[in-house]
């Protein structure tokens, strides 16, 4: 009983943290407004999303090992406390002169650090408490909570902010994290006193050099892809030196990390075509998934002129499609195998993105029977992602022994989150550059100022639409590449062979 | 402390300015300029008639900037994603001429001493300088005369900070029913850059 409570509480904390990864997407215009960012500096809002992801990715591979020596619960409580501190910083952004964009980005990074740490900790806790088939189920449940939190974040943010309009709107979304985090932490501490946790191994500690290398590498990567002047260039002025330095730092991190992982994951796994293919496919899936999660609500705000809540609701069909696809993927993988299921899923998403790359300004008024065409495309897109996520995870799990399932699942999430981070940074840079190219320098001569601004809004919306069409096309291509990688790397049989 | 004299000294000091900068921040209510909700405005003024003002306005949830440069009698507007365009006629008159805010006969120097029942409140530090804080109030007509966008449904309460040594007006807070639809609103104006070098040139469209 206590085991279930512990895993449920840990999973709940993880779910809350994962919700916050993309919760800002639908809230972005309101947040930007409250910290004084104008629409013409949209690129400055990118770190509000990528800051969280960077923290998430830095913490994820490090804290599992640290908790081996410090204990799962103390480290979990520290992580969720960090998440709460980051939430407070985020919630208070713009309230004082010093709490501007840097304050907000640091808050989001700390949120991400805390939230990212919860991924390996929750998985490790589940692995500690369960054995055999129960362990796989527990790990699957925890991983599913992480996925669900990420995917539902934008709609959750929009709905909660709308419901709490009188309580601070978007700020309430982050304030709410504080009591929720406190409940999870207190519940875990209380439940731990009644449960017997396995004793920890001595000698394991946090690898600060790896942490530094990963943090610096990702930081440089984000800087390289940050469009500091999107009117004139697609990437940062420091792109070349930053990308080279990032490559060195990440390569050094990879070398250290692989060396550290060897005792846990067999060398064969790291050289396995299936593992490498699944990792590459996950990076591509993450990069394409972020397009749907981030760009669809933004498209709703900037082009379809939807409200904050409506832009979140635009994702509803996508969000319904993901769990339906996940369930269908489980059934289908059992019949036709992971490879076919995953390839079929990502191909469906590719087809949906391809349709979305032709969206028009009046897309939401176009119907196929009683359904909006846009909703059908988004539902198919979500269905495709749902279909692909579980088989890819299962393919990696099938290659590892039971005691490595937590780490393997964590690596799958890590690969996808890396894809999201790099994909979001790169596509934002590309998108804003293309936006300025498409818009050019409009000359508007309406005599009335109001008419002139309305005219400008139409031109800006048209440029954003074209930008997002191109991004959807790129997402479709990434999905096709992922499908090819899956087809070439995953094993064709129903069950992938274990090591 | 003779609060009326403090205001008179402040007005007299302001009447001798050649350049000045100001930041106006809406702290309560909604004040619209040409249909856009004003968030703040930053202006640099070279008297008698040149100014460079950036208005940050809000439409739905989005903020955007409108920069208005008035130089040599010409008015230029920089809207988001565009270059400067010269404005004429009604378009040129769409935004307030911020230089007039500091005009010695019609702007702050003329209005400040005309406050009703001025009273000394305290001596505070403003921007690192000691300043007398004086509370007073102005009629709706006086405020409207200062900025035509501010139409108040009643008298406007004001707090004015006047430098102890140089008598320059460093800060003012206006509070009254001058928001949209006669609702309560408040603005805070910070004034800096007295007689400092300001470059306001006609922008190249």
Contacts between the chains, C-beta under 8 A, distances in Angstrom:
chain1	res1	chain2	res2	distance
A	29	B	60	7.5
A	29	B	61	3.8
A	29	B	62	5.5
A	30	B	61	4.8
A	32	B	61	7.9
A	32	B	62	7.6
A	32	B	63	6.8
A	33	B	39	8.0
A	33	B	58	6.2
A	33	B	61	5.4
A	33	B	62	6.6
A	33	B	63	4.8
A	36	B	39	7.7
A	36	B	56	7.2
A	36	B	63	6.9
A	37	B	63	6.7
A	38	B	56	6.6
A	38	B	62	7.9
A	38	B	63	4.6
A	38	B	64	5.1
A	38	B	65	5.1
A	38	B	80	7.1
A	39	B	62	4.8
A	39	B	63	6.5
A	39	B	64	4.8
A	39	B	80	6.1
A	40	B	64	6.4
A	40	B	65	6.8
A	40	B	80	4.3
A	40	B	81	6.0
A	301	B	61	7.7
A	307	B	60	7.9
A	308	B	61	6.7
A	436	B	81	7.8
A	439	B	81	5.6
A	441	B	81	7.6
A	441	B	82	6.3
A	441	B	83	5.5
A	442	B	81	6.7
A	442	B	82	5.7
A	443	B	82	7.2
A	443	B	83	7.9
A	443	B	85	6.9
A	444	B	79	7.4
A	444	B	82	6.7
A	444	B	85	7.7
A	445	B	85	7.8
A	447	B	89	7.1
A	447	B	90	6.3
A	447	B	91	5.8
A	448	B	90	7.4
A	448	B	91	7.4
A	449	B	34	5.0
A	449	B	77	7.9
A	449	B	91	6.2
A	449	B	94	4.7
A	450	B	34	6.2
A	450	B	35	5.1
A	452	B	79	6.8
A	452	B	91	7.8
A	453	B	36	7.5
A	453	B	59	7.6
A	453	B	79	6.7
A	456	B	79	5.9
A	456	B	80	6.9
A	456	B	81	6.9
A	456	B	82	7.0
A	459	B	81	7.9
A	460	B	80	7.6
A	460	B	81	6.3
